[in-house]
């Protein structure tokens, strides 16, 4: 190997740690209404609310900020059968990805009882899901009526301002800080979605590590073509 040749590196898939504090959540026109509704939690009807939006839109981030402010418990709907209803309803609660439940009669009955137990204990409830609540698969009439009667804070697809901030944050979560021209190029030429931006940042990070290169504008442009080919 020549002395000036940069060796290809092994690209270890090291976990990144996303910054999920309140100050790390970027507010723009596409999510400002949802943020205001979340901040107004003391005025939620029946102390219950829904937070919905596409994958990667910041639902978990915003839900965790809310949960921290109320010392609320946080569970995923996939873990619902493993929880102690009496224990989990003794404090406010976040249930994530509720639209991924498969309409189990037992689960829906327990969910309905959970709603009532939280109300009786004067605790708050926040549900999150990707889809609008009217598209959630809920068969129990009383539970469906209760959910459709809840106010929904909807996170919308990113506008230019938020998308740039999102890309910068995704890189920063991996301790990478590209020049503004790189972020702007991705915003102009990349797919305008939270999930695609997340996959692209991981792809660029691995490619840069593997080839021993910095994530420059030239490198990003060449890799974006490869990334798009893999997605098609």
N, C-alpha and C positions, 0 to 999 in steps of 0.2 A: 504493500500500500504506500502511495506517495505521501510525503510529509504533509502536503497541503490539502490532502483529500480528507473530507469529513466522513468518518465511518457511519454507516447506517446503525441506528440504535434499536434496541428492543423496546417496543412500545408497550410497557406494562399498563394494564387497565386499572390504574389506581383510582380509588373512589374520590370524587370531589365533594366538598362540603359546602352546600349552598348557604348563602347568607339569608336568614329568614327573620331578621329583626324588623321592627316597624319602620325604621329608617331606611331599610333596604327595599321596601316596596315602592315602586315608582307609580306615581299618580298622573294620569293623562285623561283626555276627554273620554276615552273609551271605557274607563273604569271608575271615573270620579263619582258617578252616582252610586255605584255599588259600594264604594268605600264610605261614602256619607251614610248610607243605610246601615252599614256595619258599625260605624262609629256611634250611631243613634240607637244602640242596642237597648238602652233603658226605656225606650218608647216602642219596642217591638210589641205588636198585638199578641197577647197570650204568652209573651216572652219566648216566641218561636219564630224562626226565620230560615230561609233557604238561600244558599249561595251557589250559583250555577255558572258554568262557562266551559269552553273547550279545554282539552288536555293542555297543561302547561300554562294556563292563563293566569295562574297565581291563586287559585282557590285554596290550596293547602297553605300557602304562605299567609294569606289573609285570614284564614280560619285559625291558624296557629297564633297569629298576633292577637286575634279576638280571644282565643282560649286562654292565653297568658294573662290578659287583662282581667279575666274573671276567675282565674285558677280552675278552669274547666277541664274535665276529662276529655280525651280524644280517642275515638275508636274508629276502625274501618268496618263497614257493613259485613265484610267477609269474616270478621271475628265475632259477630254478634252472638252466636250460640255459645261462645266461650265466656261470656261476661256474666257477672252477678247483677241482676236487675236492681236489687235492693241497694247494693253498694254503688253502682254507677249512677243511680238517680239521686244520690245524696248531694250531688254538686251539679253545676251546669255541665252541658255535654255537647260535643261535636261528633256527629256521625258522618264519616266521609264515604263518597262513592255509593250513595244509597241507590242510585239508579242502576247499579250493577247487580242488585239482588234479583233473584229469579222467580219472584212471586210465590215463595213458599208460604202455605197457609199458616204454619206454626210461627215462622218468622214475622209475618205480617200481624198476627195476633199479639205477639210479644211487643212489636213496635208500637201498636196502638196502646197497649197497657203502659209502655214506657212513656209515651206522650202524657198520659193522665197522671202517672206517678211524678213526673217532673213538674207538672202544673201544681199538683198538690203540695209539692215541696218548695214551691216558689223559685224553681230553678229555670235557667234558660236552655234552649235547645237550638242548635244550628245544624242543618243538613246540607251536605254538598253533593253535587252531581254534575256530570257533563251536559246532559240534555235539559231542556226546559221541563219543569215538573209535569206538564200535561202529557209528556211522552214517557214518563216513568211507568214501568210495568208494576202496577199495584192493583190487585184484584179485590181486596177487602173493601167494600163500599165505604164503611166508616173511616178507614184509614185514608183512602183515596180522597174523600171529601175533606178530611182534615188537612192533607198535604196541599190540595188545590186551593184551600182557603188561606194558606200561609203566604206572606209577602216574599217575593223572590228578588234578590239582588243579582242581576245578570252581568257577568264580565264579558265584554264584547271583544271581537278580534282587534289586534293592536293597530293603532294609527302610527304615523311616521315617528312621532316623538317617542312613543312607548316602545316601538320595535327597536329603535336604536338603543334605548336604555336597556332593553331586554338582552340584546346581543352583547352589550358591554358587560352586563351582570353575569351572563352565562360564561363568558371568558374569565371574568374576575373570580368566579367560583372555582375556577381551575388554576388560579394564580397566573393568568395570562392577561397582558394589557396591550393589545394591538394599537396601532396608530388609528386616528379617526378615519382616515381614508379607507382602511380595511373595513371598519364597521359600516361606513356609508356604502361601500361596494356591495357588501352582503345585503344591506337593506334594499338596495336598488335591484339586485339580480337574484336574490334568494327567494325561496317560497315564503310568502307572508303568513306564517303561522307559528305559534309558539312551539309546537312539537317538532316541526321541521328545523327551526332555528337551533333547538337543543341538540338534535341529531347532527346537524352540520358542525356545531362547535366541537362536539366530541370527535367527529371525523377529522376535522382540521388539526386538533390537538394530537391525535394518534399519528396522523400523517407527518406532522412536523417532527414529532419525536422519532419516528421511524427513519426519516430522511435526514435528521440532524439539521433542520432548517428553522428559521424564524417564520412566524406567520405574517409575511409581508403582503403587499397588495398583489404582486406578481404571483406569489405562491398561492394565495387565496383564490385568485382568478383561475389558475390551472386546476386546483383541487375542486373548485365548485363545479366545473364541468364533469369531473369524475363522479362527484357526489350525486349530481343530477342524473347521470347515466345509471347509477346504481339504484336510484329511487324509481326510475321509470320501468 
